C-alpha cells in the first residue's frame, strides 16, 4: 500500500484518482408551468400562429418544393426466385432507385 499524502494547505485533502463523484439533481421532477415566475408572458393564439407561419416560411426556404418530378419508370418485373435472374433484377431495382430519388428517398 502506498504511503498516505499529507493534507495540503487549508486542511484540504486530494481526491482519489478516477471519475468525480456523482452529483444528485436538486430537482429530479420536471418543472410544471405553475412553477414559472409570474412575470412570464403567456403565448397567445395569434403569437402561436405567427410563429408557425414563420417556421413554414423558413422550411420552404431550406427545402424548396420546386424540384423536378421523378420520371415515370415502370417497376422491375417481380422476382421469381431464379438464381439466373437475380443480378438483372437487382440492377433494375438499383436503376429505379437512382432515377427516382424523391419517390424512394435516400
N, C-alpha and C positions, 0 to 999 in steps of 0.2 A: 504494500500500500504506500503511495507517495506521501511525503510529509505534508501536513496542512500548512497553508499560507497564512501569514499574519494578516489581520484586517488592515485595510488601507486607511488613509486619513478620514476622519469623521465617523469612525466606527462602522464603515460600510464594508460588507464582505463581497467578494466577487461571486457572480452567479456561476453555477456549474456550466460546462460546455453543453451544447445541444440546443434544441428549439426552445424559444421562450415559453413560459407557462401560458396556458390558455386564459384569456380574459373573458369573464362572463358578461353577457349583454345585460345592460341595466333594464332594458325594456324588450323582453323577448316576444311580446304580443304585438301584432301590427297596430298602428295607431288608428283610431277612429276619427271620423270627421268632427265629432263632438269635441275632441281634444285640441282642435286647431284654435289659434287665438281669435278673438272676436274681431280683430282688425282685418281678417281675410275677407276679400270681396267675393261674393258668390258669383258663379258663372251663369249668365242669363242664357236663355234660348237663342237670342239674337247673336250673342258672342259665340256660342257654340256653332251656329250655322255659318257665321263669318269665318271661323277657324277651319271648319270643314270645307268650305269653298276654297279657301287659300290652300289647303292641303291638296285638293283635287287639281288646282292650277299648277302647283309645284310638281305633282306626279305626272301631269300631262307634259310638262317641260322636260322632265327626266326620261319619260317613256313615251315618246310621240307615237300616235296611233296611225301615222300616215305611211307605215311600211307597206311595200308592195305585197299583194296577196300571194300565198303559195300557189304554185301551178297545180293544175288538176292532173294528178298522176294516179293511174289505176294501181290498186294494191297488188302485190305479187300473188300468184295463184297459191292456194292452200297447199301446205307441205304434206305430202302423203306418207313420209317416213322412209322413203327410199334413200339409201346412203348415196347413191349416184346423183341424186338431185339436190343434196344438201348444200353444196358450195354455191350452186346457181341461186337457190332460194335465199341464202344469206346475203349474197351480192345484191339481189333485187331489193331486199329489205334495207340494206345499207344505202342504196341509191334513193329509195323513197324517203328515208330519214334525212338524208343530206339535202334533197331537193325541197323538202317541206319542213324547215326548222320551226316555223310558227305553229304548225299543226301538231308536231310531235315533241317539241321542246328539246332543249339540250342540257 
